[in-house]
Amino acid sequence: MCLCGGLAEDNARIILLAVVLAAYMLAGAAIFQELESDLEIRQAAEFWRIYHAFRRHHLRGSPLALQRLHELLYAYGNASATGIINKRRRWDFPGSFHFVGTIVSTIGYGSTAPQTTAGKAVVVLYGFFGCSGGILFFNLFLERIITFLAWILRSWHIHRLRRRLRKTTLASRRVSKSANTRKRSSLPDILDDDDHVDLDQWKPSVYGVMLYLSAVSCIIACCAAALYASLEGWDYFDALYFAFISFTTIGFGDFVSTQKPSYPHVHWYRFANFIFLVVGCCCIYSLLNVTSIVIKQGLNYVIHKLQYGNRDMAAPYLPRRQSSISTIYYSKRRPTRFVGRDSIRAEDNSETPRRMSGELISMKDFLSANKVSLAVMQKQLYDAAQKQRGGGSLAATPNHQMLKPGAVGPLAIASEKFESKNTINR
């Protein structure tokens, strides 16, 4: 599909995203200038007030003393920035481990940095492989957490369907009592045979996964903030701010944990700090990737609106809406063929277009634009399907392409671009 002037949809999306991000950054710059500028001016004025007061009372007409004062201030500033004074050692083993943790996780607080030429050279090589491994770990965690949360949503979905089908069955028994005389009434066989509740018949909503990830991330951040507030002496909000800055790997360095000379139960605290940072970074990374899918849906929605206006042009490409009960109950009679990422519209020679669960379609125009990422992120609960089928695979797509276990998030992009014909074994 081409937009105005032959501009492809993918190109239009990235241009639109660049424009939105630029506007977002300009708005953010204006907001932070309004919030922080006055405090910066007041702090600078307070420093110069103290400086000039000290000169008037202690350094009258003494250029040498003034020079010594400037040297002292310069040395003190450097020592404070590098953590030489009033803080624990930077380059003992725990401090060095903390430093490499900030490299691998890409946090980079800046509170600890190598000073020697050899150390800087090693950081370049060590950081290259360390960051690569850290990103791979985050992507693999993203795959597992999405699969686990989707399994929870699917289990809850099946539980609700069973309750609804039981109510429907009981109601039908009361209406037709003659059925009880012919044979013993029972619930539909689909309730007793989970193997036929195929994963390609139902996919969890990306918004449900996003909600679960948000809740888990908030719980971890709040628990970590309580630990930091009690042991670091920070306000709880400052500790929560530090948790967010660390978990998102922004790492300003204005707050850094485990930097005081001593702590009660220091070894346990360092271990808990490491666990919180690892788990928090993984959860927030997963949440950011899921949120990016929602942002992409919004961009697709805007592109289609700009292209078609108020005309309902996206509707013919949407699958028909079908209730969740009928999708599962009639899965044996009308099996649903999984449609690949590039074939969301039904084939011209097919009599019945592919039906999808109502869980994914709440606003037709909004969600129809997302053809790739939502299916990739949900990936049909591949691991659960393998357990149920004993190693079976999903139905082949028209292009004979399959959603593999590694086809999730940023890892899927690299796998798809550089994958050979053979299956990638992880």
Residue pairs with C-beta under 8 A, 6 or more apart in sequence:
1 8
1 9
2 8
2 9
3 9
3 12
3 303
3 306
3 307
4 307
7 15
9 300
9 303
12 303
13 296
13 299
13 300
13 303
16 299
16 302
16 303
17 295
17 299
20 299
54 69
55 66
55 69
58 65
59 65
59 66
59 69
76 85
79 85
80 86
82 90
82 113
82 115
83 90
83 111
83 112
83 259
84 90
86 261
87 259
87 260
87 261
88 95
88 258
88 259
88 260
88 261
88 262
89 95
90 99
90 112
91 99
91 112
94 258
94 270
95 112
98 112
98 258
98 270
99 112
100 126
100 130
101 107
101 274
101 277
102 108
102 109
102 112
102 251
103 123
103 126
103 127
103 130
103 131
104 130
104 131
104 133
104 134
105 134
105 249
105 277
105 278
105 281
106 131
106 134
106 135
106 249
107 246
107 249
107 250
107 251
107 277
107 281
108 249
108 251
109 251
109 252
109 253
109 256
110 251
110 252
110 253
111 253
111 256
111 259
114 120
114 122
114 123
135 410
136 411
137 282
138 281
138 282
138 285
138 286
139 408
139 409
139 410
139 411
140 411
140 426
141 282
141 285
141 286
142 282
142 285
142 286
142 289
142 408
142 409
142 410
142 411
143 405
143 406
143 408
143 409
143 411
145 213
145 282
145 283
145 286
146 209
146 286
146 290
146 377
146 378
146 379
146 408
146 409
147 379
147 381
147 382
147 383
147 384
149 204
149 208
149 209
149 212
149 213
150 204
150 209
150 378
150 379
150 381
151 381
151 383
151 384
152 212
153 204
153 205
153 208
153 209
153 212
154 199
154 202
154 204
154 381
154 384
157 202
157 204
157 324
157 359
158 194
158 197
158 328
161 324
161 325
161 328
162 191
164 325
165 187
165 188
165 190
165 191
165 325
165 329
166 187
166 191
168 325
169 185
169 187
169 188
172 179
173 179
173 180
173 185
179 185
188 329
190 196
190 197
190 328
190 329
190 331
190 332
194 388
195 388
195 389
196 331
196 332
197 328
197 331
198 331
198 335
198 336
198 385
199 380
199 381
199 382
199 384
199 385
199 394
200 336
200 337
200 338
200 380
200 394
200 395
201 327
201 328
201 331
201 336
201 357
202 324
202 327
202 328
202 357
202 359
203 356
203 357
203 359
203 360
203 375
203 378
203 380
204 359
204 378
205 359
205 360
206 290
206 293
206 294
206 360
206 374
206 377
206 378
207 294
208 359
209 290
209 377
209 378
210 287
210 290
210 291
210 294
213 283
213 286
213 287
213 290
214 287
216 283
217 247
217 280
217 283
217 284
217 287
220 247
220 276
220 279
220 280
220 283
221 240
221 243
221 244
221 247
221 280
222 240
223 276
224 239
224 243
224 276
224 280
225 236
225 239
225 240
225 242
225 243
226 236
226 239
227 239
227 269
227 272
227 273
227 276
228 234
228 239
228 242
228 243
228 257
229 235
229 236
229 238
229 239
231 263
231 264
231 269
232 239
232 255
232 257
232 260
234 242
234 255
238 255
239 255
241 255
242 255
242 257
243 276
243 280
244 284
245 251
245 252
245 255
246 257
246 277
246 280
246 281
247 277
247 280
247 281
247 283
247 284
248 284
248 288
249 281
249 285
257 273
258 269
258 270
258 273
263 269
286 409
289 377
289 409
289 410
290 377
293 370
293 373
293 374
293 377
296 370
296 373
297 366
297 367
297 369
297 370
297 374
298 366
299 369
300 369
300 370
301 365
301 366
301 369
303 369
304 313
304 314
304 365
304 368
304 369
305 365
307 313
308 314
312 365
314 364
314 365
314 368
314 369
315 364
315 365
315 368
316 345
317 344
317 345
317 368
318 361
318 364
318 368
319 344
319 346
319 353
319 354
319 355
319 356
319 361
320 352
320 353
320 355
321 355
321 356
321 358
321 361
322 355
322 356
322 357
322 358
323 358
324 357
324 358
324 359
327 336
327 355
327 357
334 352
336 354
336 355
337 354
337 395
338 380
338 394
338 395
338 396
338 397
339 354
339 397
339 398
340 397
340 398
340 399
340 401
341 371
341 372
341 375
341 376
341 397
341 401
342 371
342 399
343 397
343 398
343 399
344 368
344 371
345 353
346 352
346 353
346 354
347 398
360 367
360 374
361 367
361 368
367 374
375 403
376 403
376 407
376 408
376 409
376 412
377 408
377 409
379 403
379 405
379 407
379 408
380 394
380 403
382 394
382 403
382 404
382 405
383 405
385 392
385 394
386 392
393 402
394 402
394 403
396 402
404 415
404 423
404 424
405 426
406 412
406 415
406 424
406 426
407 415
407 416
415 424
